[in-house]
């Protein structure tokens, strides 16, 4: 069975926040992000969006947002996506990925394999320690260097489990 068809693909959008607009309900915002090729992508952040560490998004911040590629999107320019998760980055090359990881801790798209280490912080979305096996969950993974193997392997610094 094809794992990609079973679990959504989360697509990253990385760039500098250019503008923040309150939506009509005042519980949602639309964040305009300038991505690497000098194009703008709009991310909608609402009560269902996980904003890691509850950081307040501000103009000039470097962020990485993830949206579910299996969900329908409106056909407008610039593109607008409903963000599933948003992370404020310290630097552009910081490794952060959102994906479903199988029982071997390999991402469903085979893009990364995790080797959970003693110093890896594994927690839930609300910041509580997660003391169970994180495999077979959607994980938000923070990592540094990876091997050159296929799939690349890493010992992540932090893993957030989407229960």
C-alpha positions, 0 to 999 in steps of 0.5 A, a space after each residue: 500500500 502506498 503510504 503517500 495515499 494514506 497520509 496527507 503531504 505537508 508542504 512547507 512555505 519558508 520566508 519572511 513575514 511581510 504583512 499580517 491582516 486580521 480576518 473578518 472573524 478577528 480569530 484568524 490572521 492572514 500572513 503574507 510571506 516573501 519566499 525565496 524566489 521573491 514571490 508572496 504566499 499567504 498563510 491563514 492562521 486560525 484556532 486550528 493552526 499549531 503555532 509552535 511555542 505559541 510565538 506571536 507572529 510579527 513582520 520581519 520574522 523568518 517562519 516556516 508554515 506547513 499546509 496540507 496538500 490534500 486539501 482544496 485551495 482557492 485559485 487566487 494569486 498570490 496563493 493562499 493556504 490554510 496553515 496546519 503548523 507554523 514555526 518561527 525559525 532562527 535561520 533559514 537552513 534550520 531543519 524542520 519537517 512535518 510528516 507522518 512517520 511509520 513504525 520505523 520512524 521513516 517519513 511517509 515520503 521517505 524524506 527522513 528517518 529519525 534516530 531518537 537520541 537520549 537528548 531528543 525532547 519528545 513532547 505533545 503539541 501543548 508542550 507536555 512530555 511524550 513518554 510513548 513511542 512516537 512512531 506511527 504519528 504525524 511529527 513536527 521534527 527539529 533537526 540539524 545535520 543528516 546523513 547522505 543516505 537514502 533516506 537521510 537519517 538524523 537524531 532530532 533535537 526536538 519532536 512534537 507529536 500530533 496525537 
